[in-house]
């Protein structure tokens, strides 16, 4: 089963600090509940794992993440992740993420992502619509942690606007936050399932009325 997603998340943090988190894959992985990079294979490849639990279905995916493209000028990163668990489930993801300047506030940024996810095994039984809802909730958790991690980096001393983009002067941006935000050890499956049940109930009630 394949799920495609395109999302834009406004961030109340400047593009420089948001890009610093994206460039540090270990910091970015720590923002995803249940995800961990365990070994660096090369400058662009990492081994890692993701723990997922949605209702009765649980899995511990072990696999690899590869950086296919990294463009400092446009702040764009292209990643490919693939993994499998001992129960026979597997997943692959192609992700293109860009840190854009918020047109409404050049001192802030927007995280724009395009992803194609293919899932096989027990998680495929949930169906495309439910997987989109689950993905939306997982991404919401990730983005909030990403935002907190970026805000934890010392802010540049000043920001000026040039050609519609925020440019930092008079300070430096570290490669990683001073302290990582607290994240769950696994994706919050209970909250996801409850939200799905609530959405289903509201939809059913709406149809009857």
Secondary structure as UniProt FT lines:
FT   STRAND          2..11
FT   HELIX           15..23
FT   HELIX           25..30
FT   TURN            33..34
FT   STRAND          35..40
FT   STRAND          45..54
FT   TURN            55..56
FT   STRAND          57..71
FT   TURN            72..75
FT   STRAND          76..84
FT   TURN            86..87
FT   STRAND          90..102
FT   TURN            103..104
FT   STRAND          105..120
FT   HELIX           122..126
FT   HELIX           128..151
FT   STRAND          158..162
FT   TURN            163..164
FT   STRAND          165..169
FT   HELIX           189..208
//
